[in-house]
Amino acid sequence: MGFLETFRKNITSLAEHKPIDKIYIGVFGRTGAGKSSLINAIVNEKHLLPCGGSQACTSVIVYVEANTKSDKYRADIDLMSKQEWDAELRFLLETLSNDQEDRTDADTEYDDDADEMRDMAKEKIKSLYGEDGLEKGYDELVGNKKVSDILKNCSISLTYDTAEELSDEIGRYIRSDSDGDPQYWPLVKCVTISLPRSPALLDTIVLVDLPGAGDANKQRDEMWKECLSRCASIWIVNDINRALSDKEAQKIFQESLRSIAGGGECHNITFICTKTDNIDAEEIKRNYNIKGEELEITEFKDSPDYEKKEKQACIKYRNEKVKDKFMKNHKVKAENFLLGKTADSNRHFNVFTVSSREYSLIQEGKNTTLDEDKTELPMLIEHMKKIYVWHSEKAVKDYVSDVAGVVTFLHLSKNPCNAKIASYTSKEFGRLEKELNDECEELHKFLTNVQSKLRNNLVKGVKEAEKHCLTNGRKFLEPLSPEIPNHSQDNWEI
């Protein structure tokens, strides 16, 4: 491709390009950490994403964004093709058929991975074909009419007036813990949910709800690893009661740093500790060895509000301790990886301690233990807006820089001095080319000489090795067989 053609394409791309693209915020964490509840609280839709359950809930990647074209609730479900599912089905059945016997201690790690894959295969087949599907072969399952009918289209679009109606319908496409109803999530690549505009969900913000990590499902771990590089901000969500010891959260943090080091879009990592309202005041006082007066409770113990105030004080105390620990353990490391993406260190790393449940109850006008600002959801929503501003600033600067480069080139092309510059440039290129050719010739001579010496040394070494080998062989064989004639070295063959 010539220079002018490339230049024209760059100009066309700039003319059609929107300076501010979609801004992805990845919500990562183990199953049950409260990711879906958090997103529901942020967009103020209690029944949007399915929550709860002892088994894995969200089983596919779900994108939540603003619906800029309508005031309806819409879900676009991206499905596998029939060919893709047939190949997947064959793989699942092969996984189930693998022999599980004759295991050794050395194969423990391999067997654990294999067990995870088998569990996943069983889960998918049972969801689509029922318990009986585990006893059937590929030829019996591949022609299943229900599955074939669903896969006739590459996608499904659903539109409803309320979030609750939409949630009831899409559950079978995104969750794996519902019993009784048909489940189609194994056929789904991803789901995009579009909501009527809300103050929290700006037009370009996309919240990404990923399947829980660390729930005996290696395939789901791969999903969120692939998503990391696209996210402008990575939110690591975990239950505050296990926040500091959660190995999965630490694993996600390390993977996030690797993604950043590999040139990903991320310029912010945020830890979000959920379920802060789930607390036992007496246990907190015992664990942290604190007295009642240290909590600075102004109410008397016999006051009817004392228990509530004590719980609020314990929540505040515990939240501050957890935040301090996270800042101490992770902030410097995150800033080292994000250094250069922004000059403001406060943009690199953040920690929030939130209660999605209390915030949602407040929106419904119900009594709660925490005040709205103490749930920290308003702070988190404000943080989203800052991410939008930070990312927009960067996108606009990059766009202006590209445009400035084009303008500068066009301006220089009209400058009458350019002929002299071109002449000088041509001569300079010629000089550099001659110097490069001379250096290459010298390098060729040097390498040829090295090759010759190396070949000679190798030949000499081989001959010496052959001589020693024959001598040592004769010394070894003669004591064993004294009758062996003493042939000359020329009669030995290797």
Steps between C-alpha positions, in 0.01 A plus 500: 500500500642837393554794731225713345246219518586441867474873565156518336378207710624666818315822412179307422532311830541825693199653324277203588645429843320604816753646744329329794435127455324274745661484842496150645504447877563134581334368816705198614476275804410157627146363490289645781718809550209727405592611147149482354347661811753781471410569135128488585555757774708730277234512228224503765328191358454246777382217273720549194773236539428173683663482842545245776508123496760259636625399155642708217251765396618713209648252252568720194648844452231767539549856373279766661474834318265791439230469236549823305229422243201405713350506849458122492699226670676295234718188494702390198610138539795390285478127428739239367451376148373145450845395382666655806263324739537164321878527543453602863262210564748250357772645726273481808415135435867415444581671830242285681626182338859543620613215724530612865686191622867431559575837658829568676612770742707656223181552300310678778510845341409358161214298653364809679486688171340201330238478776413867450455443128283194561281693747458777245412249227236335721353838594462608138354172373252472788388860449408439136411131479404408855642224719437245225737688271797372701417145387470584129758521225585772252274370222201495735557852635617690192158486336308624805216713359482744791868592471493508119201737500675742738816504287317579176574866571836644601338727757181564697367845592255553784328828588285575806354795686651410839826357627316229692329370185832492317674327791238225513552424132880520473571289809512179297760656267744630763467297819574140592335458840129497411319169533211379291501760222682428171849646504673623186808673642746239361405622150563867580819694426396820676199714586472878461235667717397854409321712760313830474738783578583544868713758684755231595534326163646752256458436127849363442538305827464120473496292819620145437365232734721194467445142616639444847862394530619218720183294488652177368461619144822556312319610186345796681842607626607524135201725423604776739867475404404574137286796608773670704677669209185688390414655835586860583437421867512167679273453801595211726196414711513288815310447823647729766500218753758314291643793302854482637531122471319439170755327274280545194501878547879495523516285188284748307718787624815329372337421165393865477858615548617259230236636263614857571863401444395345169359831375133468600258791519480500879595817687325426830462206739228517762438257785136490609419328828131411512244398764631747758163489680560132579671545836500374859591793726616281787720294270657814353577638846653168600702451180641852503530512880319833527299649783161663469642850557744457210203479265400855603132416551319800647186307597455340842484121514140506618402724207271334241739617225814366668506165318462670162768758581734228624454303178562813292818574698626143460432510126691825471791371708526173307468675162783742581728217613435302182561806281829573677614140444415508130676831452808372677512168315402601145510873424874535439511190281204620292651847459832352382321320217273793415776761519498710186135438411402793718688748716234495773579214742146515641374370166704180519357315795182529707323304772129515582305322774138479387164358599287442190216363713477804729524740205220321313279501811558875537387554139180316591445728800557231762677527834867398501797483730720716278436844359519529121847656491636234738404227252766663274291428188470877430882523523539204264258654248701822516813292445342363179450855377864580573606193299287633215675839521849349527448268206334772293790737562747239381291410194462865398872569549590200282252611234627859500858372478414292193320790334787736584738260327291508183468879508875541552576274204258690274647831612857390429404373156414858399822652631731622214799393705392140468691452173827579678397278788415216261836539321688495829296203620576307181874560534490406868316177421762420236784558745334286765431223249867492393618487862255222573616296199865544606422388852304199370796399281737518799252301708477236225879461493515469878222239516657301214830489688325392820310229314823366347679486836201338665477232230872422526481471879195276480667267248811485717290430807310219330825330395640527852177360645510210252858421598425501875185296447689223316781496754262478797287238324802276442607534866154400613453202265848336519476390869160343428612316186872442492456305179387809310774576247668836520372653178637822384301814558419519133284186524269650772175645393264730687 
